[in-house]
Amino acid sequence: MTFEELTKNKPTVEWKQRMDEDDDLFTEENINATNEVLDTYIKSLKELRNNRIEEEILECVKTVVIRLNELNNNYDYFIETMEREELCDFIIESANIAGLDTEEDITEEWREW
C-alpha cells in the first residue's frame, strides 16, 4: 500500500459513514479535526522517506498520538475502542510504509485514548 492509498482509507471515512447512520459519537468538527491531524502525520512521514530513520518516524508517531490525545479531550472523548483500533492500525501501517519495520503498538507509550 502507498501513502496515497492509505490517505483515501483513513479511519475517518468509516466514521463519516457511521455518523451518517446516526452514530452520535461523531461530528463534522471532530472528523475534520482528525483528518487534519492524520494528513499532517502522513505529510511528515513523506518528508522523512528518504532518511527512513527509526527515531524520526517514531517522533512523527509521538506527535500524531499527542495531537489525537488533545482532540479526544477537546471533543468529549470520541475515541473509543473501535476508533482506537482503527487509528492504531492507520498509524502503524503509515509508519511501516515510511520504513519502520514493526507490528507492535507503537502508539501505546503516548496514547491516552
N, C-alpha and C positions, 0 to 999 in steps of 0.2 A: 504494500500500500504506500502511497505517496502522501505528502503533506496536503496536497490539493484534494485528494480523495477523502482524507481524514477530515479536512475542514468542512466538506459537504455533509459529513456524517457526525457532526458534533452532537453531544447528548441533548442539546437544546432543540434539535429538530424534533425529537420524540417528545420533549417537554411541551413544545408548542402544540403538538397533536393532543397530548393529554389535557392541556389547558382548554383546547377547543372542545374537548369531550367533558367539560365541566369539572376538571380537577382543579380545586381552588388553591392548591399549593403554589401554583404558578401565576405570574402576572407578566404583562408585556415588559414591565420595568425590570423584574428580576431576570427574565430571559435575555433581554437586550444587554443588561449589565454583565451577565455571564458570558454572552457571546463576545463582548469586548475583551474581557479578561482572557478567554481562550484564544481569540485572534491574536492578541498581544503575545501570548505564550508561543504560539506557532511561529509568529514573526521572529521572536527572539531565538528560537531553535534554528530557524532557517539561516539566520545570520551567523550561527556557530558552525554550520555544516562543514565548512572547510577545515575547521580546527578539530572538531569531534573530541574535545577534551572532557572526560567524565565529570570533572569538578564543575565545569562551566554548564554542562547540561543539568546537573543536579542543582545548580544555583537558579536556573530557569524554573525547575520544578518547585523549588522552595518558594520562589516569588509568586508563581501561579497559585500555589496552595494557600499562601498567606493572603493573597488578594481574594480568593474564594472564601476564606475564613471571614474576612471583613464583609463580603457580600452577604454571606449567610447570616451574620449578626444584624446587618442593616435591613434585611428583608425578612425578618421574623422566622429565621431558621427553616428555610425551604428545602435545604439539602437533607434528605432523609436516607434511609438505607439504599433504596434503589438508585437514587440520584448519586449517592456516594460511590456506588459500584460503577455506574456509568462514567462518572468523572474520573475515577481512578484508572479505569481501562483506557480512557482517552489520553490521560496524562502519560501513562506508562507507554502506550503504543506510540505516542508522539516522540517520547524520549528514545524509544527503540529506533524509530526512523532517523532520528538525529545521530544515532551511533552508539547509544548506551545499550549494552548487552545485558539485560536483566528481565526477569519475570516477577521479581519481588515487588511488594508495595512500597515504592519509593516516596510515597506521599505521607506515610504514617508519622514520620518524625515531626512534621509541622502541622498536620491536619487536626482540626478541631471539629469537623463535621462528620 
